[in-house]
Amino acid sequence: MSTPPFDLVILNANVVDPAHDAPSPRAIAIKDGKIAAIAAIIDAAQAKEVIDAKGQLLFPGVVDAHMHTGIYSILNEDAITESRAAAMGGVTTSLNYMRTGQYYLNKTGSYRDFFPEVLELSAGNFHVDYAYHLAPIMSSHIDEIDYCVEQLGVTSFKIFMFYGGHGLHGASNDQSKFLMTPPGDRYDIAHFEFIMRGVQRARETFPQHADKISLSLHCETAEIMRAYTHIVES
């Protein structure tokens, strides 16, 4: 008996496909973990395993481009529960935000020293594929952007603008204590510009990765947040 050409065939599924305006009943064949065929009918005998979807929706795994893991719970525990919930919602890949400072690992330092611990706590605890994007909190982190790309495989970076004057620390105005930054460092508009320069430098240094190196901004105006927080608190 010849070996079936497919590892898995999923029958009777309502397939969500961007090429069609609405889900349509079709079958999908999988080979080596990848979609090998989509057709109205696929012979079940062509697969080692067959699943009857019984009319359920079938769609490509969702990539969640920004998740928070390990912020209010220990990272190795939070990774289990958060990624399990993500998988239940159809997410198969998560990009997780990470930084130095309070919450998260509650420590500071270089990403050269900090990030290996993040990877160690993550290993074996995610139910989905995962990666991280990092926030350059200290000025020295900007100098590490090239290292993060080349040695750590991190190509996504993040700016959270509300750290500039208001944070999750609530009524405290001690930015340095919250972010655990050294004396003289400020997380402000000027720092954001220097992060942008650092990311652009990395794109020029590693042209082979330029289309993957990105910077996203969580845009808030700290002064407005501070004023309205005061209204709520009073």
FENQUI-V96333 format. One record per pair of residues at least 12 apart in sequence whose ideal C-beta (glycine too) atoms are under 10 Angstrom apart, sorted by the first residue. I is the first residue (numbers start at 1). J is the second residue. If there is no record, write none. Layout:
i=I j=J
i=I j=J
This chain:
i=3 j=48
i=4 j=29
i=4 j=31
i=4 j=43
i=4 j=44
i=4 j=45
i=4 j=46
i=4 j=47
i=4 j=48
i=4 j=49
i=4 j=50
i=5 j=29
i=5 j=31
i=5 j=36
i=5 j=37
i=5 j=46
i=5 j=47
i=5 j=48
i=6 j=28
i=6 j=29
i=6 j=30
i=6 j=31
i=6 j=32
i=6 j=36
i=6 j=37
i=6 j=42
i=6 j=43
i=6 j=44
i=6 j=46
i=6 j=47
i=6 j=48
i=6 j=49
i=6 j=50
i=7 j=29
i=7 j=30
i=7 j=31
i=7 j=32
i=7 j=33
i=7 j=34
i=7 j=36
i=7 j=47
i=7 j=48
i=7 j=49
i=8 j=28
i=8 j=29
i=8 j=30
i=8 j=31
i=8 j=33
i=8 j=36
i=8 j=47
i=8 j=48
i=8 j=49
i=8 j=50
i=8 j=51
i=9 j=27
i=9 j=28
i=9 j=29
i=9 j=30
i=9 j=36
i=9 j=37
i=9 j=39
i=9 j=42
i=9 j=43
i=9 j=44
i=9 j=45
i=9 j=46
i=9 j=47
i=9 j=48
i=9 j=49
i=9 j=50
i=9 j=51
i=9 j=52
i=10 j=26
i=10 j=27
i=10 j=28
i=10 j=29
i=10 j=30
i=10 j=35
i=10 j=38
i=10 j=42
i=10 j=47
i=10 j=49
i=10 j=50
i=10 j=51
i=10 j=52
i=10 j=53
i=10 j=56
i=10 j=58
i=11 j=25
i=11 j=26
i=11 j=27
i=11 j=28
i=11 j=29
i=11 j=41
i=11 j=42
i=11 j=43
i=11 j=44
i=11 j=47
i=11 j=50
i=11 j=51
i=11 j=52
i=11 j=53
i=11 j=54
i=12 j=25
i=12 j=26
i=12 j=27
i=12 j=51
i=12 j=52
i=12 j=53
i=12 j=54
i=12 j=55
i=12 j=56
i=12 j=58
i=13 j=25
i=13 j=26
i=13 j=27
i=13 j=28
i=13 j=38
i=13 j=51
i=13 j=52
i=13 j=53
i=13 j=54
i=13 j=55
i=13 j=56
i=13 j=57
i=13 j=58
i=13 j=59
i=14 j=26
i=14 j=53
i=14 j=54
i=14 j=55
i=14 j=56
i=14 j=57
i=14 j=58
i=14 j=59
i=15 j=27
i=15 j=28
i=15 j=38
i=15 j=53
i=15 j=57
i=15 j=58
i=15 j=59
i=15 j=60
i=16 j=57
i=16 j=58
i=16 j=59
i=16 j=60
i=16 j=90
i=17 j=38
i=17 j=58
i=17 j=59
i=17 j=60
i=18 j=59
i=18 j=60
i=19 j=38
i=23 j=55
i=23 j=56
i=23 j=57
i=23 j=58
i=23 j=59
i=24 j=38
i=24 j=40
i=25 j=40
i=25 j=41
i=25 j=53
i=25 j=55
i=26 j=38
i=26 j=39
i=26 j=40
i=26 j=41
i=26 j=42
i=26 j=53
i=26 j=58
i=27 j=39
i=27 j=40
i=27 j=41
i=27 j=42
i=27 j=43
i=27 j=44
i=27 j=47
i=27 j=50
i=27 j=53
i=27 j=58
i=28 j=42
i=28 j=51
i=28 j=53
i=28 j=58
i=29 j=42
i=29 j=43
i=29 j=46
i=29 j=47
i=30 j=47
i=30 j=48
i=30 j=49
i=30 j=51
i=31 j=47
i=35 j=60
i=38 j=58
i=57 j=90
i=59 j=90
i=60 j=90
i=60 j=92
i=61 j=87
i=61 j=90
i=61 j=91
i=61 j=92
i=61 j=93
i=61 j=128
i=61 j=129
i=62 j=86
i=62 j=87
i=62 j=89
i=62 j=90
i=62 j=91
i=62 j=92
i=62 j=93
i=62 j=94
i=62 j=128
i=63 j=91
i=63 j=92
i=63 j=93
i=63 j=94
i=63 j=95
i=63 j=128
i=63 j=129
i=63 j=131
i=64 j=82
i=64 j=83
i=64 j=86
i=64 j=89
i=64 j=90
i=64 j=91
i=64 j=92
i=64 j=93
i=64 j=94
i=64 j=95
i=64 j=96
i=64 j=128
i=64 j=130
i=65 j=93
i=65 j=94
i=65 j=95
i=65 j=131
i=65 j=133
i=65 j=156
i=65 j=214
i=65 j=216
i=66 j=94
i=66 j=95
i=66 j=96
i=66 j=97
i=66 j=133
i=66 j=156
i=66 j=158
i=66 j=216
i=66 j=218
i=67 j=79
i=67 j=82
i=67 j=83
i=67 j=85
i=67 j=86
i=67 j=91
i=67 j=94
i=67 j=95
i=67 j=96
i=67 j=97
i=67 j=128
i=67 j=130
i=67 j=132
i=67 j=133
i=68 j=82
i=68 j=96
i=68 j=97
i=68 j=98
i=68 j=103
i=68 j=104
i=69 j=81
i=69 j=82
i=69 j=83
i=69 j=86
i=69 j=94
i=69 j=96
i=69 j=97
i=69 j=98
i=69 j=104
i=69 j=118
i=69 j=121
i=69 j=122
i=69 j=125
i=69 j=126
i=69 j=130
i=69 j=132
i=70 j=82
i=70 j=96
i=70 j=97
i=70 j=98
i=70 j=103
i=70 j=104
i=70 j=105
i=70 j=118
i=70 j=121
i=70 j=122
i=71 j=96
i=71 j=97
i=71 j=98
i=71 j=99
i=71 j=102
i=71 j=103
i=71 j=104
i=71 j=168
i=72 j=103
i=72 j=104
i=72 j=168
i=73 j=103
i=74 j=105
i=74 j=121
i=75 j=96
i=75 j=98
i=75 j=104
i=75 j=105
i=75 j=117
i=75 j=118
i=75 j=120
i=75 j=121
i=75 j=122
i=75 j=125
i=76 j=120
i=76 j=121
i=76 j=122
i=76 j=123
i=76 j=124
i=76 j=125
i=76 j=126
i=77 j=121
i=77 j=125
i=78 j=96
i=78 j=121
i=78 j=122
i=78 j=125
i=79 j=94
i=79 j=96
i=79 j=121
i=79 j=122
i=79 j=123
i=79 j=124
i=79 j=125
i=79 j=126
i=79 j=127
i=79 j=128
i=79 j=130
i=80 j=124
i=80 j=125
i=80 j=126
i=80 j=127
i=81 j=125
i=81 j=127
i=82 j=94
i=82 j=96
i=82 j=125
i=82 j=126
i=82 j=127
i=82 j=128
i=82 j=130
i=83 j=96
i=83 j=122
i=83 j=125
i=83 j=126
i=83 j=127
i=83 j=128
i=83 j=129
i=83 j=130
i=84 j=126
i=84 j=127
i=84 j=128
i=85 j=127
i=86 j=126
i=86 j=127
i=86 j=128
i=86 j=130
i=87 j=126
i=87 j=127
i=87 j=128
i=88 j=127
i=91 j=127
i=91 j=128
i=91 j=129
i=92 j=127
i=92 j=128
i=92 j=129
i=93 j=126
i=93 j=128
i=93 j=129
i=93 j=130
i=93 j=131
i=94 j=126
i=94 j=127
i=94 j=128
i=94 j=129
i=94 j=130
i=94 j=131
i=94 j=132
i=95 j=129
i=95 j=130
i=95 j=131
i=95 j=132
i=95 j=133
i=95 j=156
i=95 j=158
i=95 j=216
i=96 j=118
i=96 j=122
i=96 j=126
i=96 j=130
i=96 j=131
i=96 j=132
i=96 j=133
i=96 j=134
i=97 j=132
i=97 j=133
i=97 j=134
i=97 j=135
i=97 j=156
i=97 j=158
i=97 j=160
i=97 j=216
i=97 j=218
i=98 j=111
i=98 j=114
i=98 j=115
i=98 j=118
i=98 j=122
i=98 j=132
i=98 j=133
i=98 j=134
i=98 j=135
i=98 j=154
i=98 j=158
i=99 j=111
i=99 j=114
i=99 j=132
i=99 j=133
i=99 j=134
i=99 j=135
i=99 j=136
i=99 j=137
i=99 j=138
i=99 j=141
i=99 j=158
i=99 j=160
i=99 j=163
i=99 j=179
i=99 j=180
i=100 j=113
i=100 j=114
i=100 j=115
i=100 j=134
i=100 j=135
i=100 j=136
i=100 j=137
i=100 j=138
i=100 j=141
i=100 j=179
i=100 j=180
i=100 j=181
i=101 j=135
i=101 j=137
i=101 j=138
i=101 j=163
i=101 j=167
i=101 j=168
i=101 j=169
i=101 j=175
i=101 j=176
i=101 j=177
i=101 j=178
i=101 j=179
i=101 j=180
i=101 j=181
i=101 j=187
i=102 j=167
i=102 j=168
i=102 j=169
i=102 j=172
i=102 j=177
i=102 j=178
i=102 j=179
i=102 j=180
i=103 j=167
i=103 j=168
i=103 j=169
i=103 j=178
i=104 j=118
i=104 j=135
i=105 j=117
i=105 j=118
i=105 j=121
i=106 j=180
i=107 j=180
i=108 j=137
i=108 j=138
i=108 j=179
i=108 j=180
i=108 j=181
i=108 j=182
i=109 j=138
i=109 j=140
i=109 j=141
i=109 j=180
i=110 j=138
i=110 j=140
i=110 j=141
i=110 j=143
i=110 j=144
i=110 j=147
i=111 j=134
i=111 j=135
i=111 j=136
i=111 j=137
i=111 j=138
i=111 j=140
i=111 j=141
i=111 j=144
i=111 j=145
i=111 j=147
i=111 j=148
i=111 j=151
i=111 j=152
i=111 j=154
i=112 j=140
i=112 j=141
i=112 j=144
i=112 j=147
i=112 j=148
i=112 j=151
i=112 j=152
i=114 j=134
i=114 j=141
i=114 j=144
i=115 j=132
i=115 j=134
i=115 j=144
i=115 j=147
i=115 j=148
i=115 j=151
i=115 j=152
i=115 j=153
i=115 j=154
i=116 j=152
i=118 j=132
i=118 j=134
i=118 j=152
i=119 j=132
i=119 j=152
i=119 j=153
i=131 j=153
i=131 j=154
i=131 j=155
i=131 j=156
i=132 j=148
i=132 j=152
i=132 j=153
i=132 j=154
i=132 j=156
i=132 j=158
i=133 j=148
i=133 j=154
i=133 j=155
i=133 j=156
i=133 j=157
i=133 j=158
i=133 j=214
i=133 j=215
i=133 j=216
i=134 j=148
i=134 j=152
i=134 j=154
i=134 j=155
i=134 j=156
i=134 j=157
i=134 j=158
i=135 j=157
i=135 j=158
i=135 j=159
i=135 j=160
i=135 j=163
i=135 j=179
i=135 j=187
i=135 j=195
i=135 j=218
i=136 j=148
i=136 j=157
i=136 j=158
i=136 j=159
i=136 j=187
i=136 j=191
i=136 j=192
i=136 j=194
i=136 j=195
i=136 j=198
i=136 j=199
i=136 j=215
i=137 j=159
i=137 j=160
i=137 j=163
i=137 j=179
i=137 j=180
i=137 j=181
i=137 j=185
i=137 j=187
i=137 j=191
i=137 j=195
i=138 j=179
i=138 j=180
i=138 j=181
i=138 j=182
i=138 j=185
i=138 j=187
i=138 j=191
i=139 j=181
i=139 j=182
i=139 j=184
i=139 j=185
i=139 j=186
i=139 j=187
i=139 j=190
i=139 j=191
i=139 j=194
i=139 j=195
i=139 j=198
i=140 j=181
i=140 j=182
i=140 j=185
i=141 j=157
i=141 j=181
i=141 j=185
i=141 j=191
i=141 j=195
i=141 j=198
i=142 j=157
i=142 j=191
i=142 j=194
i=142 j=195
i=142 j=196
i=142 j=197
i=142 j=198
i=142 j=199
i=142 j=201
i=143 j=194
i=143 j=198
i=143 j=201
i=144 j=198
i=145 j=157
i=145 j=195
i=145 j=197
i=145 j=198
i=145 j=199
i=145 j=200
i=145 j=201
i=145 j=202
i=145 j=203
i=145 j=205
i=145 j=213
i=145 j=215
i=146 j=198
i=146 j=199
i=146 j=201
i=146 j=202
i=146 j=205
i=146 j=206
i=147 j=202
i=148 j=198
i=148 j=202
i=148 j=213
i=149 j=199
i=149 j=202
i=149 j=203
i=149 j=205
i=149 j=206
i=149 j=209
i=149 j=212
i=149 j=213
i=150 j=202
i=150 j=205
i=150 j=206
i=150 j=209
i=153 j=209
i=154 j=213
i=155 j=199
i=155 j=202
i=155 j=203
i=155 j=206
i=155 j=209
i=155 j=210
i=155 j=211
i=155 j=212
i=155 j=213
i=155 j=214
i=156 j=199
i=156 j=212
i=156 j=213
i=156 j=214
i=156 j=215
i=156 j=216
i=157 j=195
i=157 j=196
i=157 j=198
i=157 j=199
i=157 j=202
i=157 j=213
i=157 j=214
i=157 j=215
i=157 j=216
i=158 j=195
i=158 j=214
i=158 j=215
i=158 j=216
i=158 j=217
i=158 j=218
i=159 j=187
i=159 j=191
i=159 j=192
i=159 j=193
i=159 j=195
i=159 j=196
i=159 j=199
i=159 j=215
i=159 j=216
i=159 j=217
i=159 j=218
i=159 j=219
i=160 j=179
i=160 j=187
i=160 j=192
i=160 j=216
i=160 j=217
i=160 j=218
i=160 j=219
i=160 j=220
i=161 j=187
i=161 j=188
i=161 j=189
i=161 j=192
i=161 j=217
i=161 j=218
i=161 j=219
i=161 j=220
i=161 j=221
i=161 j=222
i=161 j=225
i=162 j=187
i=162 j=218
i=162 j=219
i=162 j=220
i=162 j=221
i=162 j=222
i=162 j=224
i=162 j=225
i=162 j=226
i=163 j=175
i=163 j=178
i=163 j=179
i=163 j=181
i=163 j=187
i=163 j=188
i=163 j=191
i=163 j=218
i=163 j=220
i=163 j=222
i=164 j=186
i=164 j=187
i=164 j=188
i=164 j=189
i=164 j=190
i=164 j=191
i=164 j=192
i=164 j=220
i=164 j=221
i=164 j=222
i=164 j=223
i=164 j=225
i=165 j=187
i=165 j=188
i=165 j=220
i=165 j=221
i=165 j=222
i=165 j=223
i=165 j=224
i=165 j=225
i=165 j=226
i=166 j=178
i=166 j=220
i=166 j=221
i=166 j=222
i=166 j=223
i=166 j=224
i=166 j=225
i=166 j=226
i=166 j=227
i=166 j=228
i=166 j=229
i=167 j=179
i=167 j=187
i=167 j=222
i=167 j=225
i=170 j=229
i=170 j=233
i=171 j=229
i=171 j=230
i=171 j=233
i=173 j=226
i=175 j=187
i=175 j=188
i=175 j=222
i=187 j=222
i=188 j=222
i=189 j=222
i=192 j=215
i=192 j=217
i=195 j=215
i=195 j=217
i=196 j=215
i=196 j=217
i=198 j=215
i=199 j=213
i=199 j=214
i=199 j=215
i=200 j=213
i=200 j=215
i=201 j=213
i=202 j=215
i=203 j=215
